[in-house]
Amino acid sequence: MADLCLAVVRRVALPSTGGKRQAARALTRLEPLASPLLGYVDELVIALAASSSDRRVRATIDGLGRRLEMHLSDGRRGERLRDGVRVVVVGRPNAGKSSLVNWLCRRPLAIVSPIAGTTRDSLDTHINLSGHPIIVTDTAGLRQSVDPIEQEGVRRTREGAKTADVLVVLVDAAQLVGSNAQDEVMRVLQESGAFEKDVADARILAVVNKIDTNPIPDQDSITAPSGERIPLVAVSCKTEDGLTAFISTLTRLASSICSVNQYSASPTFSRVRQRKLVEEALNELRDFEPLLGVDVSVAAQKLRNATHAIGMIVGSVCTEELLDAIFRDFCIGK
């Protein structure tokens, strides 16, 4: 069973990174996923068998819960390695969002014109940034409008900001008052909804565009209301000045999101399904303790449910749904 788990991990890890060397490093980090999860099933069975000893059972389940929490606290790095880091570009109309996205993907993805409000919808493109899979989203400019189509575009921009792993806030140098980027970036962040709870975990990168028309003083960061320092890069999409620094900063942020080195003892999940099953197992374990002194049979069922959820990940439990996923994702028999 462990060999089967490792085979699946290899199949997931190899297409997730660029190049054989990076794939090998990813495999080294992900292979430990199989053995601890298989161990969870064995420990739960032992706990069930020893259910006459409340203290031992509680200690075992408490330890399992902490280990599951450790696995869940990986920052969703495995999923981002597999599906891509979502970079959403927001700003006011005509700030140069589409020009920046076109430069990133090296093709004319979005229409660029001097007419403010040209982009009405969110556009996604996939790029590879130093081996990291990236999904870049161009968005409609943030402003008040009576046009229902533009209102919908702005709504989608705010919804897109909520899904961002990295939120690129683009401002026009010509719109800065006294060459102060701080206030304008904060206003755009406020309008994008970036200070809402749903967006609190996103990394923020401030970019001042069009410095060819209005040069600004050297500044590499600004301060958020929380006191956190936000990196700032000054660029010109027209002359390409500063874009190398922009790519370097964006790569660093993407790397910090995808890196699993500091979680080497806690293998990451590469699929939402795996995470949901571990969350389900953890919830069952949390329900177990208050039930143990009330109804042992119901408490034992909670452990069986947790065992079943973990078994769905490691392959000790096989259902029609799992088989469908295997045939869909791994093209077996095709």
C-alpha positions in Angstrom: 0.0 0.0 0.0 2.9 2.4 0.8 4.4 1.7 -2.6 1.1 2.6 -4.3 0.9 5.8 -2.3 4.5 6.7 -3.3 3.7 6.0 -6.9 0.8 8.4 -6.8 2.9 11.0 -5.1 5.5 10.6 -7.9 2.8 11.1 -10.5 1.6 14.3 -8.9 5.1 15.7 -8.1 6.7 15.3 -11.5 4.5 17.5 -13.6 4.3 20.1 -10.8 7.8 21.5 -11.2 10.0 22.4 -14.1 12.9 20.2 -14.9 14.2 16.8 -13.6 16.3 18.3 -10.8 13.4 20.3 -9.4 11.1 17.3 -9.8 13.5 15.2 -7.8 13.6 17.8 -5.0 9.8 18.0 -4.9 9.6 14.2 -4.8 12.0 14.1 -1.8 9.8 16.5 0.1 6.5 14.8 -0.8 7.4 11.1 -0.4 7.2 11.2 3.4 3.4 11.8 3.0 2.7 8.1 2.7 4.2 6.6 5.9 2.8 8.9 8.6 -0.7 8.7 7.1 -0.6 5.0 7.0 0.6 5.1 10.6 -2.5 7.1 11.6 -4.8 4.3 10.5 -2.8 1.8 12.6 -2.8 4.0 15.7 -6.6 4.6 15.4 -7.1 0.8 15.2 -5.0 0.4 18.4 -7.0 3.1 20.1 -10.2 1.3 19.3 -8.9 -1.9 20.6 -7.8 -0.3 23.9 -11.0 1.6 24.4 -11.3 0.3 27.9 -8.5 2.7 28.9 -9.9 6.2 28.7 -6.6 7.9 29.5 -4.6 6.0 26.9 -7.2 6.5 24.2 -7.5 10.3 25.0 -3.7 10.7 24.9 -3.5 8.8 21.6 -6.3 10.8 19.9 -4.9 14.1 21.3 -1.5 13.3 19.7 -3.1 12.3 16.4 -5.1 15.5 16.3 -2.0 17.6 16.8 -0.2 15.8 14.0 -3.1 16.3 11.7 -3.2 20.0 12.6 0.5 20.1 11.7 -0.1 18.7 8.3 -2.9 21.2 7.7 -0.8 24.2 8.6 1.4 23.9 5.4 0.0 27.1 3.9 -1.6 25.0 1.1 1.8 24.9 -0.6 1.3 21.5 -2.3 -1.9 22.7 -3.9 -0.2 25.8 -5.1 2.7 23.8 -6.5 0.2 21.7 -8.4 -2.4 24.2 -9.5 -0.4 27.5 -9.6 0.1 30.6 -7.4 -2.6 33.1 -8.2 -1.3 36.6 -8.9 -4.1 39.2 -9.3 -3.3 42.6 -10.7 -5.6 45.4 -9.5 -5.6 49.2 -9.9 -7.5 52.1 -11.3 -8.4 52.3 -15.0 -5.6 53.1 -17.4 -2.9 52.5 -14.7 -1.2 49.9 -17.1 -2.5 46.6 -15.7 -3.1 45.1 -19.1 0.3 46.3 -20.3 2.0 44.6 -17.3 0.1 41.3 -17.8 0.9 41.3 -21.5 4.6 41.8 -20.7 4.5 39.0 -18.2 2.9 36.5 -20.5 4.9 37.7 -23.6 1.8 38.0 -25.8 -1.1 40.5 -26.3 -3.5 38.7 -23.9 -5.5 41.9 -23.2 -6.4 44.9 -25.4 -4.4 47.9 -24.5 -5.6 51.4 -25.3 -5.4 55.0 -23.9 -9.2 54.8 -23.2 -9.8 54.2 -19.5 -12.0 51.2 -18.8 -11.0 49.1 -21.8 -10.7 45.9 -19.7 -14.2 45.0 -18.5 -13.6 41.4 -17.4 -11.0 39.3 -15.6 -8.5 37.5 -17.9 -6.3 34.6 -16.7 -3.1 33.4 -18.2 -0.6 30.7 -17.0 3.1 31.3 -16.9 6.2 29.6 -15.4 8.3 31.8 -13.1 11.6 30.2 -12.3 10.0 26.8 -12.0 6.9 28.0 -10.1 3.5 27.7 -11.9 1.7 31.1 -11.9 -1.8 32.1 -12.8 -1.8 35.8 -13.6 -5.2 37.7 -13.7 -5.8 41.0 -15.4 -8.8 42.8 -14.0 -11.1 45.7 -14.7 -10.1 49.1 -13.2 -11.5 50.1 -9.8 -13.8 53.1 -10.0 -17.4 54.2 -9.5 -19.5 53.8 -12.6 -23.2 53.9 -13.6 -22.5 51.5 -16.5 -23.9 48.1 -15.3 -21.3 46.2 -17.4 -18.4 48.1 -15.8 -20.0 47.6 -12.3 -20.0 43.9 -12.9 -16.3 44.1 -14.0 -15.4 45.9 -10.8 -17.3 43.3 -8.7 -15.3 40.6 -10.4 -12.1 42.4 -9.7 -12.9 42.5 -6.0 -13.9 38.8 -6.1 -10.6 38.0 -7.8 -8.7 39.9 -5.1 -10.2 37.5 -2.6 -8.6 34.5 -4.4 -5.1 36.1 -4.7 -2.0 34.5 -3.3 -0.1 37.6 -4.5 -2.0 40.9 -5.0 -0.2 43.2 -7.3 -1.4 46.8 -6.7 -0.6 48.9 -9.7 -0.7 52.7 -9.5 0.0 55.4 -12.1 3.0 57.6 -11.3 1.2 60.6 -12.9 -1.6 60.3 -10.3 0.7 60.5 -7.3 0.4 63.6 -5.1 3.9 64.9 -4.3 5.4 61.6 -5.6 3.9 59.8 -2.5 3.0 56.2 -3.5 1.9 55.3 0.0 -1.5 57.0 0.0 -2.5 56.0 -3.5 -1.6 52.3 -2.9 -3.6 52.3 0.3 -6.6 53.8 -1.4 -6.5 51.1 -4.2 -6.0 48.4 -1.6 -9.1 49.7 0.3 -11.2 49.8 -2.9 -10.1 46.3 -3.9 -11.2 44.9 -0.5 -7.7 43.8 0.3 -8.2 44.7 4.0 -11.1 42.3 4.3 -10.7 39.1 6.2 -10.8 36.9 3.1 -7.8 38.6 1.6 -5.7 38.9 4.8 -3.3 36.1 3.9 -2.4 37.4 0.4 1.1 38.8 -0.2 0.9 42.3 -1.5 3.3 43.8 -4.1 3.0 47.6 -4.8 4.0 48.7 -8.3 4.3 52.3 -9.5 4.0 52.4 -13.4 4.8 55.1 -15.9 7.9 56.4 -14.2 9.0 57.5 -17.7 6.4 60.3 -17.4 6.8 61.1 -13.7 10.0 59.8 -12.0 9.6 59.1 -8.3 12.2 59.0 -5.5 13.9 55.7 -4.8 11.7 53.7 -2.4 11.6 49.9 -2.0 8.7 49.5 0.4 5.7 51.2 2.0 4.0 50.6 5.3 0.5 49.0 5.6 -1.9 50.0 8.4 -0.9 46.8 10.3 2.7 48.0 10.3 3.7 45.3 7.8 6.2 46.4 5.1 4.9 46.1 1.6 7.5 45.8 -1.2 7.3 48.5 -3.8 8.8 48.5 -7.3 8.8 51.4 -9.8 8.5 50.4 -13.4 7.7 51.7 -16.9 5.9 49.1 -19.0 6.6 51.4 -22.0 10.4 51.5 -21.6 10.7 48.3 -19.5 12.6 50.1 -16.9 12.3 48.4 -13.5 10.6 45.3 -14.8 13.6 43.1 -14.0 13.3 44.2 -10.4 9.5 43.5 -10.5 10.1 40.0 -11.8 12.7 39.4 -9.1 10.4 40.5 -6.3 7.4 38.5 -7.7 9.6 35.4 -8.0 10.7 35.8 -4.3 7.0 36.1 -3.2 6.0 33.1 -5.3 8.9 31.1 -3.9 8.0 31.9 -0.3 4.5 30.6 -1.0 5.6 27.4 -2.7 8.6 26.5 -0.6 8.1 23.5 1.6 11.6 23.3 3.1 10.5 24.6 6.5 7.7 22.0 6.4 9.9 19.0 5.6 8.6 17.2 8.7 5.0 17.9 7.6 4.4 16.7 4.0 2.1 18.9 2.0 -1.2 18.0 0.2 -1.3 18.4 -3.5 -5.1 18.2 -3.9 -8.1 19.9 -2.2 -9.7 16.5 -1.8 -6.8 15.3 0.4 -7.0 18.4 2.6 -10.7 18.1 3.0 -10.4 14.4 4.1 -7.8 15.3 6.7 -10.0 18.1 7.9 -12.9 15.7 8.1 -10.7 13.2 10.1 -9.6 16.0 12.5 -13.2 17.1 13.1 -14.2 13.5 13.9 -11.3 13.3 16.4 -12.4 16.6 18.0 -15.9 15.2 18.4 -14.5 12.0 20.0 -13.3 13.2 23.4 -16.5 14.8 24.7 -18.4 11.6 23.7 -16.1 9.1 25.3 -17.5 9.6 28.8 -21.1 9.7 27.5 -21.5 7.0 24.9 -18.5 4.8 24.1 -20.2 3.3 21.0 -20.8 6.7 19.4 -17.3 7.8 20.3 -15.9 4.7 18.7 -17.8 5.5 15.6 -16.1 8.8 15.5 -12.8 7.1 15.4 -14.0 4.7 12.7 -15.1 7.8 10.6 -11.7 9.3 11.1 -10.0 6.1 10.1 -12.2 5.9 7.0 -11.3 9.5 6.0 -7.5 8.9 6.3 -8.0 5.5 4.5 -9.5 7.4 1.6 -6.2 9.2 1.2 -3.7 6.4 1.6 -5.7 3.8 -0.4 -6.8 1.5 2.4 -10.4 2.4 1.5 -11.5 2.3 -2.1 -14.8 3.7 -3.3 -16.4 4.3 -6.7 -15.7 8.0 -6.3 -12.0 7.3 -5.7 -11.8 5.0 -8.7 -13.4 7.7 -10.9 -10.8 10.2 -9.7 -7.9 7.8 -10.5 -9.2 7.1 -14.0 -9.8 10.8 -14.6 -6.5 12.1 -13.3 -4.1 9.3 -14.2 -5.5 8.1 -17.6 -5.4 4.4 -16.5 -6.6 2.1 -19.3 -6.7 4.9 -21.9 
